[in-house]
Amino acid sequence: MSATTLRPRLGTLSPPRLRNVTVVSIATLLMVATTAWAVMSAGWVDGTGAVLVTAVAAVLEATLIARSSVGRVIALLMLPVVGALVVVPLTYGSMPGADQLTLGTATTQYLNALTTGLFVQGDWPFLVGLCGVFWLVGSWAAWMAVREQRGVLAVVPCFAVLAVNALNAPSLHNVFVPEAVAVVLSLVVIGRVHLLALSTRWRRSGVVALPGTERRFGRVTWAAALVLLVLALIAPPASSRDVSGLFFHFGNNSARRTGTGGTDGGNSGGPGQIRFDPAAVPGGPLQSSPVSVLSYTTDAESAVYLRVVNDNFFSQGNWFPNGPNLGNGYGIAEALAANGGTIPRDRDPLAGGVGSAAGLKKVTTRIILSGPATGAGTPLGIFPGEPDTITVPGNAVGVSTGKGTGLLTVDQYRMNSASTLFTATAMTATASASQLRAAGTSYPGFVAQNYLGLNPVTASDRAQVATLVKIAQQWTLGATNPYDAAALIESHLRDSTVFTYTLKPPATRAGVWPVIDFLTRTHAGYCQYFADAMGALLRASGIPTRLVSGYGPGTTDDNGSRTGPQLHTVTTSDAHVWVEAYFPGFGWVPFEPTPDGFYAPIVRGADPAVPSTPSASSSPTPEPTPKPAATPPPDSNGGAGGVTGATIPPGLLGGVLGVVALLLAVVILRRWLSRPGTLLGVWRRVALLGALLGVRRRSSETYAAYARRLGVALPADTVTLIHRDGGDVGPRPVRARVVAALEQIADTSGKAEFSLSGLDERESVQWHRAWERIRRVIPLLLWRTFLTRGLGRGSPADATAPAYSP
């Protein structure tokens, strides 16, 4: 048979093998990347660019490890280490309080976030958990596709992620395209991996593939993927049932981190649903099943909190809208709103009900109700701050002056009719931190008499009030004014190294107030727990306080299709409770103690004494708040997923750079090993292997003699982590094949050096294949050599080299 008749076979066998593996690697990389793109498009959490980088890095590094021929055990040990070196640098800067964390504490937080981050509220743990998931997905997909050649198994995790994303995303509008692309690419991966597996079997069996087989197979794969996608898109849905609600009952992590409030504590058995409730009572576990209840537009610079009810009365660890009475001349009164919509309240700052005009800003909000936003009873008014006017007639309920001049506070507004569209105006505090520090403690009579009491009744109540006082004293140590004391308490509660936001808080001990158990033992809960705790500690510090039940800002329609004011959508899962403290001359000022990763500390106004440079944004500049001794200060500018000022430690950065440099070195070495152009180039590479094994070629030694000596020095197949000296043969017997390959290269080298005719094409192919067999197992040989020398697991002398004659 002539060399010419072999050319078609050589052209079919050698190049397609490399091309198939490369195509599979690229298709897998694109599939995992588009899956990450789909998750990013759903808007689960800010900062998801780290997820895409993690996914791509996982595929690349798992592909390198898969093509290096290391064993499964080694790969299983390497992938988590390399994964941590990718995930940690990407997310460390956004870790709450990263500047003051020890290595042990940071490690614990990462382990908790990786294991439970997807099932708790909080942007940072959710982001870390999502990165961990995509590291597993990318590593699994690359390993199964490239090394195991199991296409269906490779794409299963991606399908699972795509399904969960599609079922739970708040809208499919932005998710549709990346999900479709990811599905098409997953089908391409299955087809190309199948072709790779077929090519491998053909090579082992000596079967010659017909020219053009790969191209035709690729066209069929792409055509089948597109046809299946079109069929899936045009096929009508078989059911309108809520599949997501049927299978997925964990906390919803939808866009902008909903599920931050909720008051139905599940006292009826099983988790309760997050929804609005006028009383801030910490309860049992909650679950988030968001249902839209309203949408709104506002003339404020950004989304606003929506007030429904003030909780004024603290009793036995819980907050309620009103107590038995508000005596000493200040009582509960109801007044009919004027026809023009202005609420009959006292607007004189000297009376104490509201602050001065210099510390307030009026905000107008247009509200469209789409559900029972304020419960099943009397419909209540909804305001973007301290109530001022509303377009629906009704009765305002609050603290009256007793002089017929209106209400000092509007704790709720009972509408006469269930209107689905109304406009409400309210006043919001704009005082700066320095102004609030200088406000003093000259509280009006109705404030001092009704908003400072903790109302203990029993001996147990008094003991628990004493505990609150003790904690408040510890937390506010060093504060010289009520504002700094309030900021310290808020900052302590927002310290994620101590307190954890969760919809599944631990059960409260019998006879102990939930707020006491939360502060002293569990340190875990949802917004009622945090607001209850801050309100109680403020009153224990002598600061007038009330809680507000209503809704957080909701989600913003930012797809660009709407003109005019932005539309904000609010669901049941946006039900929320926050805290307000009273400052003379400035009225009621809000605080945000809930550290769920979305709600940030309230931004304070700019100090009027400090000139500011005009800019494109009219948002006030926040004032710094005092720092507790062991708690990082809150970031007043931070939003969901905001990055703190933490930097990556130099040691960690150096380690990451070292790993990157090592990976680049491995890639360069691998490419050098895989491309010897001549037999002399092969022997240079064999000499490097010999040097690593401790066998160097002597100057007077022939290639054949050196190959024989090197074959004797190869580690035995019994040298593994599991099989000890003289034990059974390990799972990958390669020593005999390497010795045979060295023999073939030596024989071919002798003919090439001394024969007048040189090598024919068949012999060139043979030495190329012989070197390829050696190259693929070099990592395994080096690993076994390390075990032999470092751990004493046998030695080359334990096994007899196969017979070989030069």
VOGU-3710 file (C-alpha; in Angstrom, 3 decimals, decimal comma):
1> msattlrprl> 0,000/0,000/0,000  1,500/3,323/-1,008  1,710/6,435/1,105  -0,621/8,163/-1,319  -3,488/5,815/-0,469  -3,043/6,675/3,208  -3,359/10,438/2,804  -7,192/10,572/3,035  -7,082/8,587/6,255  -4,361/10,753/7,764
11> gtlspprlrn> -6,224/13,924/6,831  -9,410/12,553/8,395  -8,000/11,158/11,612  -5,521/13,712/12,908  -6,880/17,254/12,333  -10,583/16,547/13,154  -9,641/15,187/16,589  -8,222/18,531/17,672  -10,992/20,419/15,888  -13,765/18,425/17,555
21> vtvvsiatll> -12,380/18,976/21,046  -11,927/22,683/20,375  -15,450/23,072/19,018  -16,879/21,219/22,014  -14,927/23,468/24,386  -16,085/26,642/22,650  -19,718/25,484/22,472  -19,670/24,584/26,171  -18,164/27,953/27,054  -20,840/29,803/25,065
31> mvattawavm> -23,632/27,687/26,548  -22,605/28,381/30,142  -21,957/32,060/29,381  -25,419/32,549/27,842  -26,971/30,733/30,803  -25,262/33,265/33,073  -26,482/36,021/30,741  -30,051/34,763/31,177  -29,733/34,882/34,964  -28,211/38,368/34,810
41> sagwvdgtga> -31,071/39,551/32,586  -33,618/38,460/35,200  -32,254/41,129/37,564  -32,081/38,926/40,638  -29,386/41,035/42,253  -26,977/43,814/41,324  -23,373/42,982/40,536  -24,123/39,821/38,555  -21,268/40,586/36,158  -19,224/38,563/38,643
51> vlvtavaavl> -21,449/35,584/37,816  -20,553/35,757/34,125  -16,827/36,020/34,878  -17,105/33,087/37,282  -18,947/30,959/34,732  -16,414/31,626/31,977  -13,456/31,019/34,291  -14,988/27,745/35,491  -15,363/26,416/31,942  -11,860/27,467/30,894
61> eatliarssv> -10,103/25,996/33,902  -12,182/22,807/33,964  -11,391/22,369/30,259  -7,657/22,715/30,935  -7,856/20,228/33,788  -9,957/17,826/31,692  -7,466/17,916/28,819  -4,470/17,473/31,122  -5,335/13,792/31,724  -5,245/14,056/35,514
71> grviallmlp> -7,413/11,631/37,424  -10,888/12,371/38,711  -9,710/12,568/42,312  -7,091/15,187/41,492  -9,605/17,181/39,444  -12,088/17,030/42,315  -9,447/18,457/44,634  -8,215/21,135/42,214  -11,503/22,634/41,024  -12,770/23,955/44,400
81> vvgalvvvpl> -9,404/25,565/45,133  -9,250/27,290/41,760  -12,930/28,226/42,108  -12,315/29,967/45,426  -9,442/31,923/43,860  -11,904/33,242/41,266  -15,045/33,847/43,380  -13,350/35,513/46,365  -11,584/38,344/44,459  -14,764/39,044/42,475
91> tygsmpgadq> -17,004/39,379/45,539  -14,708/40,377/48,399  -15,048/44,095/47,763  -18,846/43,980/48,187  -18,759/41,944/51,414  -20,410/43,972/54,208  -17,749/45,188/56,637  -14,911/43,556/54,717  -12,338/46,049/56,016  -12,662/44,820/59,590
101> ltlgtattqy> -13,074/41,081/59,083  -10,520/38,515/60,162  -9,575/35,655/57,883  -11,589/33,186/59,970  -14,703/35,362/59,974  -14,480/36,010/56,241  -14,062/32,284/55,583  -17,126/31,508/57,693  -19,189/34,115/55,849  -18,145/32,712/52,487
111> lnalttglfv> -19,004/29,155/53,526  -22,409/30,293/54,790  -23,059/32,288/51,631  -22,045/29,400/49,365  -24,309/26,932/51,167  -27,343/29,102/52,015  -26,937/32,308/50,006  -29,689/31,486/47,507  -32,230/30,850/50,251  -31,757/33,930/52,442
121> qgdwpflvgl> -32,304/37,618/51,813  -29,284/39,830/51,282  -27,517/40,773/48,085  -23,984/39,732/49,018  -24,742/36,154/50,156  -27,094/35,734/47,194  -24,369/36,896/44,788  -21,775/34,569/46,346  -24,234/31,671/46,268  -25,008/32,402/42,618
131> cgvfwlvgsw> -21,291/32,489/41,776  -20,864/29,165/43,563  -23,692/27,623/41,543  -22,219/28,809/38,260  -18,789/27,576/39,227  -20,296/24,122/39,700  -22,338/24,387/36,492  -19,371/25,529/34,398  -16,954/22,984/35,864  -19,420/20,128/35,494
141> aawmavreqr> -20,338/21,056/31,913  -16,719/21,357/30,756  -15,562/18,179/32,489  -18,471/16,047/31,255  -18,246/17,408/27,706  -14,467/17,365/27,193  -13,246/14,556/29,433  -16,166/12,182/29,935  -17,755/12,949/26,542  -21,288/12,797/27,976
151> gvlavvpcfa> -23,222/15,523/26,219  -26,609/15,069/27,887  -25,105/14,980/31,371  -23,045/18,074/30,544  -26,083/20,240/29,777  -28,444/19,024/32,531  -27,293/21,626/35,128  -27,688/24,431/32,581  -31,212/23,261/31,790  -32,006/23,240/35,513
161> vlavnalnap> -30,727/26,803/35,943  -32,630/27,993/32,862  -35,847/26,363/34,092  -35,639/27,878/37,564  -34,765/31,252/36,050  -37,706/31,196/33,624  -40,200/29,985/36,225  -39,240/32,528/38,889  -38,087/35,594/36,973  -40,397/38,577/37,522
171> slhnvfvpea> -40,626/39,078/33,770  -39,609/37,049/30,722  -39,192/40,173/28,633  -35,425/40,434/29,171  -34,857/36,722/29,773  -36,359/35,387/26,562  -33,452/35,957/24,163  -30,578/34,619/26,326  -32,674/31,607/27,382  -33,370/30,773/23,724
181> vavvlslvvi> -29,702/31,148/22,752  -28,620/28,992/25,703  -31,060/26,222/24,716  -29,803/26,217/21,119  -26,193/26,067/22,279  -26,963/23,240/24,688  -28,329/21,173/21,808  -25,197/21,985/19,803  -23,069/20,808/22,739  -24,951/17,504/22,852
191> grvhllalst> -24,433/16,971/19,119  -20,758/17,920/19,067  -19,929/15,827/22,128  -21,636/12,871/20,457  -19,469/13,411/17,366  -16,371/13,658/19,586  -17,256/10,364/21,265  -17,824/8,719/17,881  -14,482/10,017/16,571  -12,712/8,637/19,632
201> rwrrsgvval> -14,225/5,193/19,117  -13,435/5,287/15,393  -9,782/6,066/16,075  -9,501/3,268/18,610  -11,104/0,809/16,186  -9,138/2,018/13,145  -12,297/3,094/11,315  -11,753/5,739/8,631  -14,323/8,552/8,546  -15,477/9,713/5,127
211> pgterrfgrv> -14,396/13,226/4,116  -16,967/15,864/5,074  -18,488/13,788/7,890  -17,754/16,442/10,499  -19,229/19,286/8,443  -22,415/17,351/7,645  -22,792/16,328/11,280  -22,381/19,955/12,357  -25,017/21,171/9,897  -27,493/18,550/11,063
221> twaaalvllv> -26,831/19,474/14,704  -27,473/23,162/14,126  -30,571/22,466/12,016  -32,032/20,126/14,644  -31,364/22,666/17,418  -33,104/25,460/15,507  -36,082/23,276/14,556  -36,613/22,142/18,130  -36,390/25,731/19,335  -38,988/26,914/16,805
231> laliappass> -41,336/24,075/17,766  -40,982/24,956/21,436  -41,778/28,613/20,725  -44,869/28,024/18,598  -46,321/25,184/20,643  -49,139/26,461/22,910  -48,683/26,084/26,641  -50,247/22,920/27,966  -51,286/24,499/31,236  -51,567/27,886/32,895
241> rdvsglffhf> -50,922/26,444/36,338  -48,394/28,195/38,568  -45,627/25,623/38,199  -43,148/27,825/40,054  -45,384/28,076/43,091  -45,945/24,318/42,996  -42,291/23,307/43,067  -40,368/26,236/44,493  -41,392/27,408/47,942  -38,218/29,071/49,149
251> gnnsarrtgt> -37,942/32,815/49,521  -38,366/34,669/46,286  -35,251/36,548/45,229  -36,879/38,469/42,443  -35,739/41,737/40,974  -34,532/44,333/43,414  -34,678/41,807/46,239  -38,357/41,710/47,126  -39,447/39,916/50,220  -37,973/42,382/52,651
261> ggtdggnsgg> -41,079/42,864/54,679  -44,083/40,944/55,667  -46,095/40,609/58,797  -48,102/37,424/58,621  -45,973/35,460/60,981  -47,389/32,071/60,178  -49,093/31,666/63,531  -51,793/29,548/61,896  -49,245/26,801/61,249  -46,606/26,662/58,533
271> pgqirfdpaa> -44,917/29,641/56,942  -47,026/32,759/56,577  -47,196/34,894/53,472  -45,431/38,229/53,304  -48,121/40,921/53,192  -49,060/44,195/54,804  -50,262/44,163/58,425  -50,839/47,246/60,601  -49,103/45,734/63,653  -45,357/45,079/63,757
281> vpggplqssp> -45,370/41,738/65,538  -42,335/39,469/64,998  -43,631/36,004/64,253  -42,701/32,696/62,708  -41,268/31,835/59,290  -42,482/33,626/56,179  -42,451/32,791/52,507  -42,490/35,223/49,609  -45,145/34,778/46,926  -45,259/38,277/45,449
291> vsvlsyttda> -48,591/39,526/44,109  -48,837/42,999/42,640  -50,907/45,339/44,832  -50,173/48,804/43,420  -48,067/50,908/41,096  -47,156/54,556/41,393  -45,369/57,512/39,881  -43,797/60,295/41,926  -42,185/63,672/41,476  -39,364/62,667/43,840
301> esavylrvvn> -35,881/62,065/42,442  -36,138/58,357/43,183  -38,538/55,695/44,446  -40,115/56,344/47,844  -41,255/54,495/50,944  -45,048/54,263/51,197  -46,563/54,867/54,662  -49,864/53,258/55,654  -50,011/53,022/59,477  -47,940/54,389/62,370
311> dnffsqgnwf> -47,325/51,907/65,203  -47,163/54,016/68,360  -47,768/51,633/71,246  -45,128/49,191/72,553  -46,388/46,353/74,719  -44,641/43,132/75,791  -42,123/43,252/72,967  -44,537/44,133/70,136  -45,719/47,318/68,417  -49,346/48,216/67,696
321> pngpnlgngy> -51,064/51,176/65,990  -52,623/52,597/69,190  -52,626/51,911/72,895  -55,563/51,997/75,330  -55,369/55,782/75,534  -53,158/58,761/74,948  -54,034/60,708/78,076  -52,985/64,037/79,565  -55,184/65,990/77,186  -53,977/64,273/74,023
331> giaealaang> -56,461/61,762/72,692  -57,391/59,850/69,567  -59,585/61,841/67,206  -61,204/61,289/63,834  -61,794/64,139/61,419  -63,353/64,238/58,016  -61,004/65,384/55,296  -61,927/68,588/53,492  -63,418/68,363/50,029  -60,212/69,699/48,543
341> gtiprdrdpl> -58,306/66,759/49,964  -56,294/68,634/52,587  -56,050/66,636/55,792  -57,126/68,625/58,890  -53,887/68,655/60,811  -51,906/71,262/62,717  -49,099/72,437/60,456  -47,501/74,828/62,930  -43,919/73,659/63,683  -44,183/75,200/67,136
351> aggvgsaagl> -46,944/72,732/68,001  -44,544/69,864/67,333  -46,581/67,815/64,878  -44,405/68,679/61,899  -40,982/70,173/61,378  -39,990/73,527/60,002  -40,302/74,182/56,300  -36,511/74,307/56,004  -36,306/70,654/57,052  -39,141/69,305/54,925
361> kkvttriils> -39,839/68,661/51,268  -43,249/67,976/49,744  -43,575/64,866/47,573  -46,549/64,034/45,346  -47,375/60,452/44,397  -50,056/59,100/42,045  -51,113/55,622/43,186  -52,959/52,947/41,180  -54,238/50,030/43,271  -54,297/46,570/41,703
371> gpatgagtpl> -55,002/44,526/44,830  -55,854/44,723/48,540  -52,798/46,780/49,441  -53,985/47,657/52,959  -55,808/44,478/53,936  -59,378/43,255/53,661  -60,931/45,845/55,988  -61,440/49,546/55,539  -59,243/50,834/52,717  -56,462/53,034/54,055
381> gifpgepdti> -54,654/55,934/52,474  -51,091/55,460/51,258  -48,610/58,335/51,504  -44,970/58,909/50,473  -44,126/60,401/53,879  -45,863/62,463/56,607  -49,493/62,735/55,281  -50,585/66,139/53,967  -53,296/65,778/51,289  -55,199/63,020/49,487
391> tvpgnavgvs> -57,807/63,147/46,725  -60,159/60,598/48,332  -62,486/61,726/51,190  -62,081/59,899/54,456  -61,215/60,117/58,147  -57,749/60,908/59,470  -56,882/59,163/62,738  -54,128/60,431/64,995  -53,178/62,513/67,993  -55,395/65,579/68,352
401> tgkgtglltv> -54,396/68,896/69,860  -57,629/69,055/71,873  -58,010/72,672/70,705  -59,856/72,115/67,454  -56,834/73,003/65,306  -56,523/69,561/63,769  -54,270/66,547/64,294  -50,690/66,630/65,470  -50,063/63,258/63,822  -51,881/61,299/61,142
411> dqyrmnsast> -51,381/57,667/62,104  -53,717/56,320/59,431  -56,239/57,602/56,930  -59,477/55,651/56,495  -60,890/56,242/53,037  -64,668/56,474/52,612  -64,584/54,534/49,359  -62,322/51,908/47,865  -60,836/54,088/45,172  -58,312/52,418/42,876
421> lftatamtat> -56,707/55,667/41,733  -55,754/58,616/43,901  -53,037/61,196/44,444  -51,412/61,763/47,823  -48,913/64,375/48,945  -46,684/64,121/51,977  -43,749/65,791/53,659  -40,352/64,084/53,863  -37,467/65,036/56,143  -34,454/66,714/54,516
431> asasqlraag> -32,532/67,751/57,642  -28,801/67,126/57,619  -27,011/64,989/60,175  -25,395/68,062/61,755  -28,802/69,735/62,123  -30,237/66,641/63,783  -27,266/66,425/66,151  -27,997/69,967/67,278  -31,774/69,446/67,639  -31,616/68,881/71,403
441> tsypgfvaqn> -34,183/67,130/73,611  -36,887/69,784/74,185  -39,698/67,457/73,147  -43,310/68,728/72,907  -45,657/67,460/75,607  -47,559/64,976/73,445  -44,281/63,477/72,210  -42,690/63,066/75,632  -45,852/61,607/77,140  -46,755/59,106/74,431
451> ylglnpvtas> -43,660/58,009/72,494  -41,147/57,082/75,185  -42,903/54,323/77,108  -41,988/50,636/77,033  -45,041/49,893/79,221  -43,941/46,941/81,397  -46,767/45,213/83,255  -45,387/42,112/84,943  -42,135/41,421/86,734  -40,966/39,557/83,635
461> draqvatlvk> -41,739/42,625/81,535  -39,693/44,843/83,836  -36,744/42,453/83,714  -36,793/42,440/79,919  -37,096/46,225/79,783  -33,981/46,338/81,979  -32,228/44,169/79,403  -33,183/46,628/76,664  -31,837/49,523/78,710  -28,567/47,694/79,323
471> iaqqwtlgat> -28,092/46,893/75,628  -28,958/50,468/74,637  -26,380/51,824/77,066  -23,695/49,524/75,682  -24,454/50,332/72,053  -24,679/54,112/72,493  -21,568/54,470/74,620  -19,825/57,681/73,606  -22,848/59,275/71,898  -23,425/62,858/73,022
481> npydaaalie> -26,781/63,518/71,322  -29,891/61,550/70,315  -29,012/61,455/66,621  -25,604/59,847/67,188  -27,215/57,376/69,607  -29,860/56,474/67,006  -27,217/56,131/64,278  -25,128/53,825/66,495  -28,124/51,575/67,216  -29,003/51,485/63,516
491> shlrdstvft> -25,405/50,660/62,593  -25,171/47,847/65,148  -28,331/46,224/63,793  -27,053/46,529/60,212  -23,805/44,753/61,126  -24,063/41,593/59,016  -21,307/39,918/61,022  -23,684/39,818/63,981  -27,235/40,025/62,654  -28,659/38,071/59,737
501> ytlkppatra> -31,707/38,829/57,631  -33,817/35,709/57,070  -37,443/34,812/56,448  -37,022/31,750/58,645  -35,958/33,024/62,068  -35,315/30,580/64,911  -38,200/29,965/67,286  -38,442/32,287/70,290  -37,997/30,788/73,739  -41,095/30,549/75,885
511> gvwpvidflt> -41,594/33,529/78,195  -39,077/35,709/76,335  -40,044/38,651/74,149  -39,113/38,016/70,496  -37,124/41,275/70,475  -35,082/40,175/73,520  -34,385/36,728/72,049  -33,417/38,404/68,770  -30,982/40,809/70,442  -29,391/38,352/72,861
521> rthagycqyf> -29,485/34,927/71,210  -30,770/34,324/67,672  -29,571/37,523/65,906  -31,707/36,490/62,912  -35,038/37,716/61,616  -36,883/39,805/59,055  -37,811/43,498/59,032  -40,215/43,356/62,009  -37,411/42,017/64,179  -34,972/44,747/63,185
531> adamgallra> -37,503/47,590/63,384  -38,937/46,281/66,674  -35,437/46,094/68,137  -34,362/49,558/67,023  -37,607/51,163/68,188  -37,379/49,499/71,603  -33,713/50,437/72,047  -34,397/54,042/71,039  -37,144/54,323/73,655  -34,851/52,640/76,171
541> sgiptrlvsg> -32,339/55,421/75,355  -34,926/58,136/75,972  -35,522/58,944/72,298  -39,194/59,295/71,170  -39,907/56,618/68,599  -42,644/55,094/66,485  -42,681/52,379/63,848  -44,195/52,746/60,381  -45,875/49,879/58,516  -46,251/50,156/54,772
551> ygpgttddng> -44,281/49,281/51,666  -40,777/49,683/50,377  -40,083/51,428/47,063  -40,827/48,332/44,925  -39,379/47,768/41,458  -38,839/50,357/38,741  -39,879/49,947/35,127  -36,597/50,846/33,454  -37,043/49,230/30,041  -37,201/52,620/28,329
561> srtgpqlhtv> -40,614/52,044/26,720  -42,359/54,529/29,014  -42,229/58,306/28,669  -42,673/60,718/31,561  -42,249/59,760/35,236  -40,951/56,285/35,956  -43,512/53,685/36,977  -42,812/51,775/40,178  -44,515/48,456/40,921  -45,141/47,220/44,465
571> ttsdahvwve> -46,018/43,650/45,455  -47,034/41,962/48,680  -43,388/40,996/49,155  -42,460/44,698/49,395  -44,395/44,998/52,682  -41,997/46,627/55,107  -41,586/48,160/58,571  -39,148/50,945/59,448  -38,422/53,316/62,329  -38,988/57,032/62,924
581> ayfpgfgwvp> -37,471/59,083/65,760  -38,576/62,554/66,798  -36,193/65,531/66,699  -37,396/68,930/67,978  -37,850/71,428/65,168  -37,534/68,733/62,475  -40,367/66,350/63,346  -40,294/62,632/62,625  -37,110/61,411/60,904  -36,895/57,888/59,382
591> feptpdgfya> -34,215/55,242/60,023  -33,635/51,935/58,221  -32,236/49,118/60,444  -32,996/46,142/58,156  -29,763/44,797/56,538  -31,277/42,708/53,750  -28,904/44,025/51,070  -31,549/46,223/49,417  -32,673/48,767/52,020  -29,826/51,168/52,783
601> pivrgadpav> -29,615/53,742/55,585  -31,733/56,811/54,853  -29,820/59,553/53,039  -29,700/62,791/55,035  -29,877/66,260/53,555  -26,915/68,517/52,897  -25,913/70,957/55,607  -27,178/74,390/54,485  -24,086/76,006/55,976  -21,836/74,126/53,548
611> pstpsasssp> -21,994/75,412/49,931  -22,355/72,665/47,373  -21,333/72,557/43,750  -24,262/72,171/41,354  -24,375/68,821/39,622  -26,643/66,773/37,437  -28,114/65,071/40,482  -30,281/66,897/42,974  -29,973/64,193/45,603  -28,731/65,479/48,978
621> tpeptpkpaa> -25,269/64,543/50,141  -25,393/62,225/53,155  -23,654/63,148/56,370  -21,361/60,623/58,029  -22,770/58,793/61,021  -20,783/57,819/64,114  -19,073/54,459/63,998  -19,622/51,786/66,636  -16,468/50,264/68,023  -16,743/46,908/66,259
631> tpppdsngga> -19,224/47,649/63,485  -18,482/49,058/60,009  -20,353/52,308/59,295  -23,411/52,137/57,054  -22,951/53,283/53,485  -25,507/56,015/52,968  -24,987/55,969/49,220  -25,243/52,202/48,892  -28,083/50,470/47,172  -28,740/46,878/46,452
641> ggvtgatipp> -25,474/45,131/45,922  -23,470/48,281/46,541  -19,723/47,869/46,783  -18,103/48,965/49,976  -14,759/50,649/50,201  -13,046/47,383/51,077  -10,018/46,374/49,065  -8,579/42,950/48,435  -5,826/42,104/50,926  -2,331/42,168/49,365
651> gllggvlgvv> -1,739/38,536/50,287  -4,910/37,423/48,549  -4,157/39,555/45,494  -0,649/38,137/45,302  -2,009/34,614/45,569  -4,493/35,223/42,767  -1,821/36,725/40,522  0,420/33,770/41,301  -2,298/31,324/40,323  -2,967/33,243/37,105
661> alllavvilr> 0,734/33,206/36,272  0,880/29,479/37,002  -2,108/28,823/34,733  -0,492/30,816/31,921  2,692/28,839/32,382  0,735/25,581/32,224  -1,003/26,689/29,011  2,296/27,687/27,374  3,985/24,447/28,461  1,083/22,374/27,217
671> rwlsrpgtll> 1,163/24,018/23,801  4,924/23,474/23,599  4,572/19,829/24,513  1,828/19,238/21,965  3,663/20,671/18,934  7,016/19,007/18,241  7,784/19,653/14,583  10,660/17,168/14,302  12,052/14,105/16,037  14,729/16,315/17,543
681> gvwrrvallg> 11,918/18,383/19,050  10,407/15,203/20,465  13,654/14,259/22,164  13,903/17,747/23,697  10,518/17,140/25,279  11,466/13,609/26,337  14,605/15,051/27,927  12,426/17,460/29,949  10,262/14,552/31,129  13,402/12,593/32,024
691> allgvrrrss> 14,792/15,509/33,990  11,561/15,743/35,976  11,782/12,004/36,664  15,455/12,314/37,648  16,874/10,559/34,555  19,133/12,719/32,397  20,656/11,637/29,086  24,403/11,095/29,085  26,455/12,705/26,314  27,686/9,333/25,044
701> etyaayarrl> 24,278/7,648/25,235  22,202/6,767/22,191  18,535/7,642/22,028  17,657/3,967/22,287  19,765/3,433/25,425  18,350/6,564/27,012  14,791/5,463/26,214  15,471/2,087/27,852  16,864/3,674/31,013  14,009/6,150/31,143
711> gvalpadtvt> 11,491/3,327/30,768  12,961/1,553/33,782  12,654/4,760/35,846  8,964/5,237/35,106  6,727/4,895/38,218  4,824/1,653/38,518  1,089/1,461/37,832  0,563/0,362/41,443  1,650/3,776/42,731  -1,651/5,573/43,470
721> lihrdggdvg> -3,338/7,161/46,449  -5,341/3,991/47,047  -3,130/1,109/45,909  -0,025/0,607/48,022  3,228/-1,237/47,299  2,615/-4,591/45,705  -1,137/-4,066/45,625  -3,510/-4,389/42,743  -2,866/-2,447/39,570  -4,309/1,056/39,634
731> prpvrarvva> -7,213/2,219/37,507  -4,945/3,592/34,726  -2,129/1,202/33,688  0,005/3,371/31,394  3,600/2,355/32,072  3,761/-0,371/29,423  2,235/1,938/26,790  4,762/4,679/27,531  7,681/2,236/27,309  6,344/0,965/23,965
741> aleqiadtsg> 5,963/4,531/22,694  9,552/5,357/23,715  10,701/2,244/21,878  8,854/3,304/18,726  10,278/6,835/18,843  13,809/5,446/19,361  13,483/3,025/16,431  12,087/5,757/14,178  14,883/8,124/15,225  17,507/5,551/14,322
751> kaefslsgld> 16,073/5,079/10,842  15,664/8,821/10,293  19,296/9,409/11,295  21,025/6,566/9,430  18,722/5,482/6,570  19,329/6,964/3,130  15,622/6,901/2,281  14,551/8,592/5,505  11,024/8,191/6,907  7,924/7,608/4,860
761> eresvqwhra> 4,596/9,198/5,737  3,386/6,187/7,706  6,437/6,299/9,983  6,026/10,043/10,509  2,472/9,449/11,623  3,683/6,678/13,954  6,196/8,817/15,849  3,649/11,644/16,115  1,122/9,251/17,638  3,726/7,689/19,908
771> werirrvipl> 4,627/11,079/21,331  0,937/11,961/21,699  0,448/8,838/23,830  3,291/9,936/26,083  2,225/13,576/26,227  -1,290/12,739/27,410  -0,073/10,861/30,493  2,797/13,149/31,543  0,726/14,689/34,420  -0,125/11,196/35,656
781> llwrtfltrg> 3,499/10,085/35,492  4,635/13,160/37,427  1,910/12,612/40,029  2,963/9,007/40,548  6,579/10,089/40,775  5,614/12,567/43,501  3,804/9,818/45,403  6,834/7,559/45,040  9,349/10,091/46,338  7,261/12,180/48,692
791> lgrgspadat> 4,946/9,623/50,284  6,940/6,449/49,854  4,243/4,683/47,854  6,503/2,205/46,121  9,368/2,897/43,712  10,214/2,203/40,103  12,184/-0,817/41,215  8,992/-2,456/42,467  7,934/-3,181/38,915  9,960/-4,778/36,178
801> apaysp> 10,239/-2,792/32,980  8,899/-4,498/29,852  11,536/-6,208/27,761  13,192/-3,755/25,424  16,201/-4,025/23,165  17,832/-1,061/21,447
//
